[in-house]
Amino acid sequence: MSVSHRRPVPLNKAYRLLNHGPTVLVSAAHDGQRNIMAAAWAMPLDFEPPKVAVVLDKSTWTRQLLEASGTFVLNVPCVNQADIVQTVGNTSGLEITRNQGQDKFQAYGLHTFAGEQIEAPLLEGCVAWLECRLLPEPRNHEQYDLFLAEVIAAQADERVFSDGRWHFEGQDGLRTLHHVAGGHFLTIGDGVDGKTLAV
């Protein structure tokens, strides 16, 4: 995706980037190491300041980097990236680094760009990016693998998100992915506006 399509998202609208329940790619970096993984369980929590939640298993290296740095990115991938999502969700960045001397980004030719606020890389080709600062909740981390964070910067691809709304018409390759199981995803459909019924 060209930089020309990326636009900042006002933080009071950042929750809308996750409100429709997409699969996300979590990227984190610490001390010169970086990794990226898929996560199906992520959601917005609050408007102002915007907060999010994501579940990350104890066995993941991304979680270790995230806990060490206190920051991470929720990248919102699209249909065009289904193979990337499946790949980074089913490979170990730590094993790749140990065995091949390169990280997942290098091993799979994933292009990144720098965020506005944090060190973790943002993945090119996604349709939204939320830079997050961890809210330390050790009990939630240990007992539930649940991580809460404040969104401190957000961007989206204006071709499918503008004026605080998603609009995917005519952009099928940029529709968001919704994980079902076993590498199977659904894609977001067309929008439908509801109206309040009279009593």
C-alpha positions in Angstrom: 0.0 0.0 0.0 1.2 3.4 -0.8 1.9 5.9 2.0 -0.5 8.2 0.2 -3.5 6.2 1.4 -2.5 6.2 5.1 -4.3 8.8 7.2 -4.2 9.5 11.0 -7.4 8.5 12.8 -8.6 10.7 15.7 -8.1 8.8 18.9 -11.7 9.2 19.9 -12.6 7.2 16.7 -9.8 4.6 17.0 -12.1 2.0 18.7 -14.0 1.8 15.4 -10.9 0.2 13.8 -11.6 -2.9 15.9 -15.3 -2.6 16.6 -16.2 -5.0 13.8 -14.1 -7.8 15.3 -11.3 -8.4 12.8 -8.4 -10.8 13.2 -5.3 -8.7 14.1 -1.6 -9.1 13.7 0.3 -8.1 16.9 3.8 -6.8 16.4 6.2 -6.0 19.2 9.9 -5.0 19.5 12.5 -4.9 22.3 16.2 -4.6 22.5 16.8 -5.0 18.8 14.4 -8.0 18.5 11.0 -7.9 16.8 8.2 -10.3 16.1 4.6 -10.5 14.7 1.8 -13.0 15.4 -1.9 -13.4 14.6 -4.5 -12.9 17.2 -8.3 -13.5 16.8 -9.3 -12.2 20.2 -8.9 -8.5 20.3 -11.5 -5.8 21.0 -11.9 -2.1 21.9 -12.7 -1.2 25.5 -13.1 2.5 25.8 -13.5 5.7 23.8 -11.4 8.4 25.6 -8.7 7.6 26.2 -9.1 4.7 23.7 -8.3 1.3 25.2 -8.1 -2.2 23.7 -7.8 -5.7 24.9 -6.0 -8.7 23.3 -5.4 -12.3 24.4 -1.8 -13.5 24.0 -0.7 -17.0 25.0 2.2 -17.4 27.4 4.1 -19.4 24.9 4.4 -16.6 22.3 7.6 -14.6 21.8 5.6 -11.6 20.8 4.1 -11.6 24.3 7.6 -11.6 25.8 8.7 -8.7 23.7 5.5 -6.8 24.5 5.9 -7.3 28.2 9.5 -6.2 28.1 8.9 -3.1 26.0 5.5 -2.1 27.4 4.3 -1.3 23.8 2.8 -3.1 20.8 0.9 -2.6 17.5 -2.4 -4.0 16.5 -2.2 -4.3 12.7 -5.5 -4.9 11.0 -4.8 -7.2 7.9 -7.0 -7.6 4.9 -8.0 -10.3 2.4 -4.9 -9.7 0.3 -2.9 -10.8 3.3 -4.7 -14.0 4.2 -1.6 -16.1 3.6 0.5 -13.8 5.7 -1.9 -14.0 8.5 -2.0 -17.8 8.3 1.8 -18.0 8.1 2.7 -15.6 11.0 0.0 -17.2 13.1 1.4 -20.7 12.7 5.2 -20.1 12.8 7.5 -19.3 15.7 9.5 -16.2 15.4 11.9 -17.3 18.1 12.6 -20.6 16.3 13.1 -18.8 12.9 15.5 -16.4 14.6 17.4 -19.2 16.3 17.6 -21.4 13.3 17.9 -18.9 10.5 19.3 -15.8 12.1 16.5 -13.7 10.8 13.1 -12.6 12.1 9.6 -13.3 10.6 9.7 -10.0 8.7 12.9 -10.9 7.0 12.1 -14.6 6.5 8.8 -13.9 4.7 9.7 -10.6 3.0 7.2 -8.5 5.1 7.6 -4.8 4.6 7.2 -2.4 7.6 7.2 1.2 8.4 7.9 3.2 11.6 5.1 4.2 13.8 4.5 7.6 15.3 4.9 6.8 19.0 6.6 3.4 19.5 9.4 1.1 18.4 7.3 -1.9 17.2 7.1 -2.2 13.4 3.8 -1.5 11.5 3.1 -3.9 8.7 2.6 -2.5 5.2 -0.5 -3.6 3.3 -2.8 -3.6 6.4 -5.9 -1.4 6.5 -5.4 0.0 10.0 -2.8 0.3 12.7 -3.2 1.0 16.4 0.0 1.8 18.4 -0.6 0.8 22.0 0.9 1.4 25.4 0.5 -1.6 27.8 -1.6 -1.0 31.0 0.2 -3.2 33.5 -2.3 -5.7 35.0 0.0 -8.6 36.1 -2.9 -10.7 37.5 -4.8 -10.5 34.1 -1.6 -11.3 32.2 -0.8 -14.4 34.2 -4.3 -15.7 35.0 -6.1 -14.9 31.8 -3.4 -14.1 29.2 -5.4 -10.8 28.8 -3.5 -7.6 28.0 -5.1 -4.1 28.2 -3.6 -1.1 26.5 -4.2 2.5 25.7 -4.1 3.4 22.0 -1.7 6.3 21.6 -1.7 6.6 17.8 -3.9 5.2 15.0 -3.9 5.2 11.3 -6.1 3.7 8.6 -6.2 3.3 4.8 -8.5 6.0 3.6 -9.7 3.9 0.8 -11.7 1.8 3.3 -11.9 3.9 6.4 -12.6 7.6 6.5 -14.7 10.0 8.5 -14.8 7.5 11.3 -16.4 4.7 9.2 -15.4 1.6 7.3 -16.6 1.5 3.7 -15.4 -1.6 1.7 -17.5 -1.2 -1.4 -15.3 -1.8 -4.5 -12.3 -2.8 -2.4 -12.8 -6.5 -2.0 -9.0 -7.2 -1.5 -9.0 -4.7 1.4 -11.9 -6.3 3.3 -10.9 -7.3 6.8 -10.5 -11.0 7.9 -12.4 -12.7 10.7 -10.9 -16.0 11.8 -13.2 -19.0 12.3 -10.8 -21.9 12.8 -8.1 -24.0 11.2 -6.9 -21.3 8.8 -10.5 -20.5 7.6 -11.5 -16.9 7.6 -14.7 -15.0 6.8 -14.5 -11.5 5.3 -16.4 -8.5 6.3 -19.5 -7.9 4.2 -21.3 -4.9 3.0 -22.6 -2.3 5.5 -26.2 -2.1 6.6 -27.5 0.9 8.5 -30.1 0.3 11.2 -32.7 2.7 12.5 -34.4 3.1 15.9 -37.9 1.7 15.9 -40.8 3.8 17.2 -42.4 2.7 20.4 
